[in-house]
Amino acid sequence: YDEVNGETEKRISVGSHSSEFIEKTFSEGDFSDTVYVTANPFFSESKFEEITGRKVSQVFHEVFHTYMTDWNQEEGTVFPESLVRDAKTARKLFPGKKLVVHFMQPHYPFVKSDMTSKGLGPNFEDSGLSVWQRAEIGEYEDEELWTEYRKNLEYVMPHVDELVEHLEGRTVVTADHGN
């Protein structure tokens, strides 16, 4: 991240996977002043409730489930343009609310990559081994994996920058876990 964006402050996430992050962040507390725009299927009603014991629609003021409307089957993810569009819409509709925009990149699957792992689909269908598991068994070299990861980060950052320029007030760019 620092190589692409310059040196930044660092924090340790409360989770190493989206489900762990969601459980530790949203199982308690009041987020009724927050609009969540997400490409992450872990925010579906059923999965969120399974993780937190709460209904996602009752935790946040509003949730834009962009993964439900803009999932790209070929790439196995949601493109950042869709998140920027929905975030701008959310800002117009709910100007007084906090806004969380949950991109999937640089998380795999890597957009426009020959690496075959496509991750979980929007309905949690299994697509086989992850790129990290494939690297562990020697299918991918570390250098190849990190090159694709960096390209995915470089792909998403102009979209994040565009959104940040559109927002007013304090903005934080972070990750729910190591990706």
Accessible surface in RSA format (square Angstrom, percent):
REM  Atomic radii and reference values for relative SASA: ProtOr
REM  Chains: A
REM  Algorithm: Lee & Richards
REM  Probe-radius: 1.40
REM  Slices: 20
REM RES _ NUM      All-atoms   Total-Side   Main-Chain    Non-polar    All polar
REM                ABS   REL    ABS   REL    ABS   REL    ABS   REL    ABS   REL
RES TYR A   1   108.07  50.5  74.30  42.3  33.78  87.9  63.34  47.6  44.73  55.1
RES ASP A   2    49.17  34.4  40.27  40.1   8.89  21.0  25.86  60.9  23.31  23.2
RES GLU A   3   144.69  83.1 111.56  84.4  33.13  78.9  52.81 102.1  91.88  75.0
RES VAL A   4    41.39  27.2  11.89  10.8  29.50  71.1  15.04  13.1  26.35  71.5
RES ASN A   5    52.95  36.5  18.80  18.2  34.15  82.2  15.33  36.9  37.62  36.4
RES GLY A   6    34.98  43.1   0.00   N/A  34.98  43.1  32.01  87.8   2.97   6.6
RES GLU A   7   160.53  92.2 126.25  95.5  34.28  81.6  38.17  73.8 122.36  99.9
RES THR A   8    57.98  41.2  40.91  41.5  17.07  40.7  44.49  59.8  13.48  20.4
RES GLU A   9   141.31  81.1 112.50  85.1  28.80  68.6  57.95 112.1  83.35  68.1
RES LYS A  10   140.63  68.6 118.18  72.5  22.45  53.5 115.23 103.7  25.40  27.1
RES ARG A  11   186.38  78.3 153.42  78.2  32.96  78.5  81.96 112.0 104.42  63.3
RES ILE A  12   168.04  95.6 142.48 106.1  25.56  61.6 143.95 103.7  24.09  65.4
RES SER A  13    44.02  37.2  15.49  20.7  28.53  65.7  25.98  55.3  18.04  25.3
RES VAL A  14    76.63  50.4  62.52  56.6  14.11  34.0  71.82  62.4   4.80  13.0
RES GLY A  15     8.50  10.5   0.00   N/A   8.50  10.5   5.08  13.9   3.42   7.7
RES SER A  16    92.50  78.2  70.49  94.1  22.02  50.7  48.10 102.4  44.40  62.2
RES HIS A  17    84.42  46.1  84.40  58.7   0.02   0.1  59.51  61.3  24.91  29.0
RES SER A  18     9.31   7.9   9.00  12.0   0.31   0.7   1.11   2.4   8.20  11.5
RES SER A  19    33.83  28.6  32.94  44.0   0.89   2.1  14.13  30.1  19.71  27.6
RES GLU A  20    55.03  31.6  52.29  39.6   2.74   6.5  21.32  41.2  33.72  27.5
RES PHE A  21    36.42  18.2  36.42  22.6   0.00   0.0  36.42  22.1   0.00   0.0
RES ILE A  22     0.00   0.0   0.00   0.0   0.00   0.0   0.00   0.0   0.00   0.0
RES GLU A  23    86.80  49.8  84.66  64.0   2.14   5.1  12.05  23.3  74.75  61.0
RES LYS A  24   124.43  60.7  88.49  54.3  35.94  85.6  59.59  53.6  64.84  69.1
RES THR A  25    42.77  30.4  29.29  29.7  13.48  32.1  31.93  42.9  10.84  16.4
RES PHE A  26    11.60   5.8  11.60   7.2   0.00   0.0  11.60   7.0   0.00   0.0
RES SER A  27    36.27  30.6  25.28  33.7  10.99  25.3  23.43  49.9  12.84  18.0
RES GLU A  28   144.26  82.8 133.05 100.7  11.20  26.7  50.88  98.4  93.38  76.2
RES GLY A  29    45.44  56.0   0.00   N/A  45.44  56.0  33.73  92.6  11.71  26.2
RES ASP A  30   115.38  80.8  85.77  85.4  29.62  70.0  42.68 100.5  72.70  72.5
RES PHE A  31    47.05  23.5  46.45  28.8   0.60   1.6  46.49  28.2   0.56   1.6
RES SER A  32    60.21  50.9  57.01  76.1   3.20   7.4  38.12  81.2  22.09  30.9
RES ASP A  33    54.64  38.3  54.07  53.8   0.57   1.4  31.28  73.6  23.36  23.3
RES THR A  34     8.12   5.8   8.12   8.2   0.00   0.0   3.85   5.2   4.28   6.5
RES VAL A  35     1.64   1.1   1.64   1.5   0.00   0.0   1.64   1.4   0.00   0.0
RES TYR A  36     3.94   1.8   3.94   2.2   0.00   0.0   0.19   0.1   3.75   4.6
RES VAL A  37     0.00   0.0   0.00   0.0   0.00   0.0   0.00   0.0   0.00   0.0
RES THR A  38     0.00   0.0   0.00   0.0   0.00   0.0   0.00   0.0   0.00   0.0
RES ALA A  39     0.02   0.0   0.02   0.0   0.00   0.0   0.02   0.0   0.00   0.0
RES ASN A  40     1.62   1.1   1.62   1.6   0.00   0.0   0.00   0.0   1.62   1.6
RES PRO A  41     6.61   4.8   6.61   6.0   0.00   0.0   6.61   5.5   0.00   0.0
RES PHE A  42    23.59  11.8  23.59  14.6   0.00   0.0  23.59  14.3   0.00   0.0
RES PHE A  43     0.00   0.0   0.00   0.0   0.00   0.0   0.00   0.0   0.00   0.0
RES SER A  44    21.45  18.1  20.49  27.4   0.96   2.2  20.41  43.5   1.04   1.5
RES GLU A  45    69.50  39.9  64.79  49.0   4.72  11.2  58.38 112.9  11.12   9.1
RES SER A  46    87.20  73.7  74.18  99.0  13.02  30.0  55.78 118.8  31.42  44.0
RES LYS A  47    43.87  21.4  42.70  26.2   1.17   2.8   8.63   7.8  35.24  37.5
RES PHE A  48     0.00   0.0   0.00   0.0   0.00   0.0   0.00   0.0   0.00   0.0
RES GLU A  49    65.95  37.9  62.34  47.2   3.60   8.6  15.94  30.8  50.01  40.8
RES GLU A  50   130.36  74.8  93.15  70.5  37.21  88.6  47.62  92.1  82.74  67.6
RES ILE A  51    30.95  17.6  11.81   8.8  19.14  46.1  17.66  12.7  13.29  36.1
RES THR A  52    15.82  11.3   0.00   0.0  15.82  37.7   2.33   3.1  13.49  20.4
RES GLY A  53    62.46  77.0   0.00   N/A  62.46  77.0  31.71  87.0  30.75  68.9
RES ARG A  54    65.90  27.7  60.12  30.6   5.78  13.8  27.99  38.3  37.91  23.0
RES LYS A  55    88.03  42.9  86.22  52.9   1.81   4.3  53.36  48.0  34.67  36.9
RES VAL A  56     0.16   0.1   0.16   0.1   0.00   0.0   0.16   0.1   0.00   0.0
RES SER A  57    73.27  61.9  48.95  65.3  24.32  56.0  41.66  88.7  31.61  44.3
RES GLN A  58   138.43  77.4 104.76  76.6  33.67  80.2  40.57  86.4  97.86  74.2
RES VAL A  59     4.26   2.8   1.51   1.4   2.76   6.6   2.16   1.9   2.10   5.7
RES PHE A  60     6.55   3.3   0.23   0.1   6.32  16.4   0.47   0.3   6.08  17.4
RES HIS A  61    79.13  43.2  55.22  38.4  23.91  61.2  39.91  41.1  39.22  45.6
RES GLU A  62    72.90  41.9  68.60  51.9   4.30  10.2  10.28  19.9  62.62  51.1
RES VAL A  63    16.59  10.9   3.19   2.9  13.40  32.3   3.19   2.8  13.40  36.4
RES PHE A  64    36.55  18.3  31.08  19.2   5.47  14.2  36.55  22.2   0.00   0.0
RES HIS A  65    45.09  24.6  36.60  25.4   8.49  21.7  26.39  27.2  18.70  21.8
RES THR A  66     1.15   0.8   0.00   0.0   1.15   2.7   1.09   1.5   0.06   0.1
RES TYR A  67     3.19   1.5   2.63   1.5   0.56   1.4   2.63   2.0   0.56   0.7
RES MET A  68   135.50  70.2  99.54  65.9  35.96  85.6  93.33  79.3  42.17  55.9
RES THR A  69   109.04  77.6  71.77  72.8  37.28  88.8  75.56 101.5  33.48  50.6
RES ASP A  70    37.02  25.9  22.24  22.1  14.79  35.0   9.74  22.9  27.29  27.2
RES TRP A  71    42.04  16.9  16.19   7.8  25.85  60.7  13.94   7.4  28.10  45.6
RES ASN A  72    43.61  30.1  38.22  36.9   5.39  13.0   7.87  18.9  35.75  34.6
RES GLN A  73   137.35  76.8 118.69  86.7  18.65  44.4  64.32 136.9  73.03  55.4
RES GLU A  74   144.05  82.7 123.24  93.2  20.81  49.6  53.33 103.2  90.72  74.1
RES GLU A  75    20.07  11.5  19.82  15.0   0.26   0.6   3.76   7.3  16.32  13.3
RES GLY A  76     5.41   6.7   0.00   N/A   5.41   6.7   5.19  14.2   0.22   0.5
RES THR A  77     2.07   1.5   2.05   2.1   0.02   0.1   0.29   0.4   1.78   2.7
RES VAL A  78     0.37   0.2   0.00   0.0   0.37   0.9   0.00   0.0   0.37   1.0
RES PHE A  79    49.08  24.6  48.79  30.2   0.29   0.8  48.79  29.6   0.29   0.8
RES PRO A  80     0.25   0.2   0.00   0.0   0.25   0.9   0.25   0.2   0.00   0.0
RES GLU A  81    86.67  49.8  79.99  60.5   6.67  15.9  56.03 108.4  30.64  25.0
RES SER A  82    14.15  12.0  12.69  16.9   1.46   3.4   1.46   3.1  12.69  17.8
RES LEU A  83     0.69   0.4   0.69   0.5   0.00   0.0   0.69   0.5   0.00   0.0
RES VAL A  84     6.35   4.2   6.35   5.7   0.00   0.0   6.35   5.5   0.00   0.0
RES ARG A  85   115.75  48.6 109.10  55.6   6.65  15.8  73.98 101.1  41.77  25.3
RES ASP A  86    17.03  11.9  17.03  16.9   0.00   0.0   0.24   0.6  16.79  16.7
RES ALA A  87     0.00   0.0   0.00   0.0   0.00   0.0   0.00   0.0   0.00   0.0
RES LYS A  88    56.81  27.7  56.81  34.9   0.00   0.0  24.32  21.9  32.49  34.6
RES THR A  89    55.02  39.1  52.82  53.6   2.20   5.2  33.88  45.5  21.13  31.9
RES ALA A  90     0.85   0.8   0.14   0.2   0.71   1.6   0.14   0.2   0.71   1.9
RES ARG A  91    54.08  22.7  52.69  26.9   1.39   3.3  31.12  42.5  22.97  13.9
RES LYS A  92   157.49  76.8 130.33  80.0  27.16  64.7  82.00  73.8  75.49  80.4
RES LEU A  93   110.67  61.6  87.59  62.7  23.08  58.0  90.10  63.3  20.57  55.3
RES PHE A  94    43.50  21.8  39.17  24.3   4.34  11.3  42.82  26.0   0.68   2.0
RES PRO A  95   100.34  73.1  80.83  73.7  19.51  70.9  81.02  66.9  19.32 120.1
RES GLY A  96    77.43  95.5   0.00   N/A  77.43  95.5  41.71 114.5  35.71  80.0
RES LYS A  97    64.52  31.5  58.27  35.8   6.25  14.9  19.71  17.7  44.81  47.7
RES LYS A  98   134.04  65.4 126.10  77.4   7.94  18.9  83.82  75.4  50.21  53.5
RES LEU A  99    34.71  19.3   4.76   3.4  29.95  75.3   4.76   3.3  29.95  80.6
RES VAL A 100    57.39  37.8  54.31  49.2   3.08   7.4  57.39  49.9   0.00   0.0
RES VAL A 101    32.26  21.2   8.41   7.6  23.84  57.5   8.41   7.3  23.84  64.7
RES HIS A 102    20.29  11.1  15.63  10.9   4.66  11.9  11.54  11.9   8.75  10.2
RES PHE A 103    31.66  15.8  17.49  10.8  14.17  36.9  17.60  10.7  14.06  40.2
RES MET A 104    26.65  13.8  23.72  15.7   2.94   7.0  23.06  19.6   3.59   4.8
RES GLN A 105     8.47   4.7   0.67   0.5   7.80  18.6   0.00   0.0   8.47   6.4
RES PRO A 106    17.69  12.9  17.69  16.1   0.00   0.0  17.69  14.6   0.00   0.0
RES HIS A 107    41.37  22.6  40.39  28.1   0.98   2.5  24.76  25.5  16.61  19.3
RES TYR A 108    27.29  12.7  26.27  14.9   1.02   2.7   4.76   3.6  22.53  27.8
RES PRO A 109     6.58   4.8   6.23   5.7   0.36   1.3   6.25   5.2   0.33   2.1
RES PHE A 110     5.19   2.6   1.23   0.8   3.96  10.3   1.31   0.8   3.88  11.1
RES VAL A 111    17.68  11.6   2.37   2.1  15.31  36.9   2.63   2.3  15.05  40.8
RES LYS A 112   159.19  77.7 125.59  77.1  33.60  80.0 104.27  93.9  54.91  58.5
RES SER A 113    17.87  15.1   0.55   0.7  17.32  39.9   3.52   7.5  14.35  20.1
RES ASP A 114   145.43 101.9 120.94 120.4  24.49  57.9  43.02 101.2 102.41 102.1
RES MET A 115     9.48   4.9   4.89   3.2   4.59  10.9   5.66   4.8   3.82   5.1
RES THR A 116    86.57  61.6  69.59  70.6  16.97  40.4  72.75  97.7  13.81  20.9
RES SER A 117     2.03   1.7   0.49   0.7   1.54   3.5   0.49   1.0   1.54   2.2
RES LYS A 118    55.72  27.2  54.12  33.2   1.60   3.8  44.59  40.1  11.13  11.9
RES GLY A 119    11.00  13.6   0.00   N/A  11.00  13.6   9.67  26.5   1.33   3.0
RES LEU A 120    75.04  41.8  63.48  45.4  11.56  29.1  63.48  44.6  11.56  31.1
RES GLY A 121     8.02   9.9   0.00   N/A   8.02   9.9   6.66  18.3   1.36   3.1
RES PRO A 122    22.23  16.2  17.17  15.7   5.06  18.4  17.17  14.2   5.06  31.4
RES ASN A 123   125.55  86.6 101.11  97.7  24.44  58.8  28.04  67.5  97.51  94.3
RES PHE A 124    52.02  26.0  33.88  21.0  18.14  47.2  33.93  20.6  18.09  51.8
RES GLU A 125    80.20  46.0  70.59  53.4   9.61  22.9  67.35 130.3  12.85  10.5
RES ASP A 126   117.84  82.5  86.65  86.2  31.20  73.8  34.55  81.3  83.29  83.1
RES SER A 127    49.90  42.2  22.56  30.1  27.34  63.0  32.48  69.2  17.43  24.4
RES GLY A 128    49.14  60.6   0.00   N/A  49.14  60.6  31.81  87.3  17.33  38.8
RES LEU A 129    78.29  43.6  77.22  55.2   1.07   2.7  77.46  54.4   0.83   2.2
RES SER A 130    15.76  13.3  14.08  18.8   1.68   3.9  12.06  25.7   3.70   5.2
RES VAL A 131     0.38   0.2   0.38   0.3   0.00   0.0   0.38   0.3   0.00   0.0
RES TRP A 132    66.41  26.7  64.72  31.3   1.69   4.0  62.66  33.4   3.76   6.1
RES GLN A 133    84.06  47.0  83.43  61.0   0.63   1.5  22.22  47.3  61.85  46.9
RES ARG A 134    41.33  17.4  41.33  21.1   0.00   0.0   0.00   0.0  41.33  25.1
RES ALA A 135    18.52  17.0   6.48  10.0  12.04  27.4   6.81   9.6  11.71  31.0
RES GLU A 136   147.66  84.8 108.02  81.7  39.64  94.4  46.08  89.1 101.59  82.9
RES ILE A 137   120.39  68.5  83.83  62.4  36.56  88.1  92.42  66.5  27.97  75.9
RES GLY A 138    52.76  65.1   0.00   N/A  52.76  65.1  30.30  83.1  22.46  50.3
RES GLU A 139    87.16  50.0  56.94  43.1  30.22  72.0  36.53  70.7  50.63  41.3
RES TYR A 140    22.01  10.3  17.74  10.1   4.27  11.1  16.93  12.7   5.08   6.3
RES GLU A 141   121.91  70.0 120.03  90.8   1.89   4.5  48.45  93.7  73.47  60.0
RES ASP A 142    97.50  68.3  93.28  92.8   4.22  10.0  25.82  60.8  71.67  71.5
RES GLU A 143   144.45  82.9 134.46 101.7   9.99  23.8  53.75 104.0  90.70  74.1
RES GLU A 144    79.86  45.8  72.24  54.7   7.62  18.1  34.99  67.7  44.87  36.6
RES LEU A 145     3.73   2.1   3.73   2.7   0.00   0.0   3.73   2.6   0.00   0.0
RES TRP A 146   134.98  54.2 131.63  63.7   3.35   7.9 112.74  60.1  22.24  36.1
RES THR A 147    66.37  47.2  60.77  61.6   5.60  13.4  46.76  62.8  19.60  29.6
RES GLU A 148    23.54  13.5  23.06  17.4   0.48   1.1   2.49   4.8  21.06  17.2
RES TYR A 149    29.73  13.9  29.73  16.9   0.00   0.0  19.29  14.5  10.44  12.9
RES ARG A 150    89.35  37.5  87.95  44.8   1.40   3.3  38.94  53.2  50.41  30.5
RES LYS A 151   105.52  51.5 100.43  61.6   5.09  12.1  62.20  56.0  43.31  46.1
RES ASN A 152     3.27   2.3   0.63   0.6   2.64   6.4   2.01   4.8   1.26   1.2
RES LEU A 153     6.54   3.6   6.54   4.7   0.00   0.0   6.54   4.6   0.00   0.0
RES GLU A 154    74.97  43.0  64.33  48.7  10.64  25.3  27.55  53.3  47.43  38.7
RES TYR A 155    61.15  28.6  49.56  28.2  11.60  30.2  53.75  40.4   7.41   9.1
RES VAL A 156     1.94   1.3   1.94   1.8   0.00   0.0   1.94   1.7   0.00   0.0
RES MET A 157    17.17   8.9  17.17  11.4   0.00   0.0  13.51  11.5   3.66   4.8
RES PRO A 158    79.48  57.9  69.54  63.4   9.94  36.1  73.37  60.6   6.11  38.0
RES HIS A 159    31.41  17.2  31.18  21.7   0.23   0.6  20.34  21.0  11.07  12.9
RES VAL A 160    13.56   8.9  13.56  12.3   0.00   0.0  13.56  11.8   0.00   0.0
RES ASP A 161    72.41  50.7  70.87  70.5   1.55   3.7  20.36  47.9  52.06  51.9
RES GLU A 162    76.35  43.8  69.19  52.3   7.17  17.1  34.57  66.9  41.78  34.1
RES LEU A 163     7.29   4.1   7.29   5.2   0.00   0.0   7.29   5.1   0.00   0.0
RES VAL A 164    53.42  35.1  48.34  43.8   5.08  12.2  48.34  42.0   5.08  13.8
RES GLU A 165   149.57  85.9 114.76  86.8  34.82  82.9  47.32  91.5 102.25  83.5
RES HIS A 166    72.26  39.5  49.89  34.7  22.37  57.2  38.91  40.1  33.35  38.8
RES LEU A 167    33.26  18.5  17.40  12.4  15.87  39.9  17.52  12.3  15.74  42.4
RES GLU A 168   162.38  93.2 137.90 104.3  24.49  58.3  56.72 109.7 105.66  86.3
RES GLY A 169    72.29  89.1   0.00   N/A  72.29  89.1  42.28 116.0  30.01  67.2
RES ARG A 170   221.04  92.8 177.62  90.5  43.42 103.4  77.92 106.5 143.12  86.7
RES THR A 171    53.72  38.2  21.30  21.6  32.42  77.3  21.14  28.4  32.58  49.3
RES VAL A 172    97.53  64.2  68.64  62.1  28.89  69.6  72.13  62.7  25.40  68.9
RES VAL A 173    70.50  46.4  40.54  36.7  29.96  72.2  43.75  38.0  26.76  72.6
RES THR A 174   115.45  82.1  77.01  78.1  38.43  91.6  62.16  83.5  53.29  80.6
RES ALA A 175    49.98  46.0  29.88  46.1  20.10  45.7  36.78  51.8  13.20  35.0
RES ASP A 176    20.92  14.7  13.20  13.1   7.72  18.3   5.18  12.2  15.74  15.7
RES HIS A 177    14.87   8.1  11.06   7.7   3.81   9.7   6.47   6.7   8.40   9.8
RES GLY A 178    79.84  98.5   0.00   N/A  79.84  98.5  46.93 128.8  32.90  73.7
RES ASN A 179    33.25  22.9  20.91  20.2  12.34  29.7   8.38  20.2  24.87  24.0
END  Absolute sums over single chains surface
CHAIN  1 A    10293.2       7947.7       2345.5       5517.2       4775.9
END  Absolute sums over all chains
TOTAL         10293.2       7947.7       2345.5       5517.2       4775.9
